[in-house]
Amino acid sequence: MAVMRVLYELVNSFDESALLLLAATAVFGSYFVGQIVDRIMRQRGFGPTGNAILILAGIGAGLMISYQQLGPLRPSEANSVIAATAASSTLVLLVCGALKSFLLDVG
């Protein structure tokens, strides 16, 4: 619940335009990376939109793990947070891709 409180305080500190810009940047960035990942994974992937959704889920998981391990996020720990979100997004894509391959081979 502490994570939700921090996210609530963070979102409330933004005005509407900053929040909209943050959301648009996150969605556009994840879709762009999803396009690249789709070119790499081809048939094993989930398409650009599916990859983008998995990337956003991985970023959320990475932020939650960073908060649990490091406590309240500070700008001085930006490298650690970026590494955790990148690693968790990669892990989510790999696990879901492996699960998809396994289910297609079984079925």
C-alpha distance (Angstrom), angle and dihedral (degrees) to the residues before:
residue distance angle dihedral
M1 . . .
A2 3.78 . .
V3 3.80 89.2 .
M4 3.77 91.3 55.2
R5 3.79 90.9 49.9
V6 3.80 91.4 52.1
L7 3.80 92.1 47.1
Y8 3.80 89.8 47.5
E9 3.81 91.3 52.3
L10 3.80 91.6 45.3
V11 3.79 93.7 50.4
N12 3.79 91.8 46.1
S13 3.80 90.9 53.3
F14 3.83 90.6 61.3
D15 3.76 123.2 80.4
E16 3.80 118.6 -133.8
S17 3.79 97.3 -93.5
A18 3.82 93.8 48.9
L19 3.80 91.1 48.5
L20 3.81 91.7 48.8
L21 3.80 91.1 48.1
L22 3.81 91.0 49.5
A23 3.80 92.7 49.8
A24 3.82 93.3 45.5
T25 3.80 91.2 48.9
A26 3.79 92.3 49.7
V27 3.81 93.3 48.1
F28 3.81 95.0 44.0
G29 3.80 92.7 45.1
S30 3.79 93.6 48.7
Y31 3.82 91.4 47.1
F32 3.81 90.5 50.3
V33 3.80 91.4 50.1
G34 3.82 88.4 43.6
Q35 3.81 88.9 57.5
I36 3.80 90.7 52.8
V37 3.79 92.6 46.2
D38 3.82 89.8 48.6
R39 3.81 89.9 56.5
I40 3.80 89.8 50.7
M41 3.82 99.2 43.0
R42 3.83 97.2 36.8
Q43 3.83 108.7 170.5
R44 3.79 93.5 5.8
G45 3.80 91.2 59.2
F46 3.78 132.2 81.1
G47 3.80 100.5 -123.2
P48 3.80 124.7 -95.5
T49 3.80 95.1 -70.3
G50 3.80 94.7 45.2
N51 3.78 90.7 47.8
A52 3.81 90.2 49.3
I53 3.80 91.2 52.6
L54 3.80 91.0 49.4
I55 3.81 90.6 47.7
L56 3.82 91.1 52.1
A57 3.81 89.7 48.6
G58 3.81 89.6 50.4
I59 3.79 91.5 49.7
G60 3.80 90.3 51.3
A61 3.80 90.9 49.2
G62 3.81 90.9 48.0
L63 3.79 91.9 51.4
M64 3.79 91.4 49.8
I65 3.82 92.0 48.3
S66 3.81 90.6 47.5
Y67 3.78 90.8 51.1
Q68 3.80 92.2 49.2
Q69 3.81 93.1 48.1
L70 3.82 101.0 36.9
G71 3.79 102.7 27.3
P72 3.79 119.7 -136.9
L73 3.78 108.9 10.7
R74 3.80 115.5 -109.8
P75 3.81 128.6 -172.5
S76 3.81 90.1 -117.0
E77 3.81 89.2 66.5
A78 3.80 95.6 52.2
N79 3.81 94.0 118.1
S80 3.79 91.9 53.8
V81 3.79 92.2 48.3
I82 3.82 92.9 47.4
A83 3.81 90.8 49.0
A84 3.81 91.7 48.8
T85 3.81 93.4 49.3
A86 3.81 92.9 46.2
A87 3.80 91.7 48.1
S88 3.80 93.8 47.2
S89 3.82 92.6 47.5
T90 3.79 90.1 50.6
L91 3.79 91.2 47.0
V92 3.82 92.3 50.2
L93 3.82 91.4 50.9
L94 3.82 92.8 46.6
V95 3.80 94.9 47.4
C96 3.81 93.7 46.1
G97 3.82 91.4 45.5
A98 3.80 91.5 50.2
L99 3.79 90.9 47.2
K100 3.80 90.7 50.2
S101 3.82 91.5 49.5
F102 3.79 91.2 48.4
L103 3.80 93.2 49.2
L104 3.81 92.4 47.3
D105 3.82 91.5 49.8
V106 3.82 92.2 49.0
G107 3.80 94.9 45.3
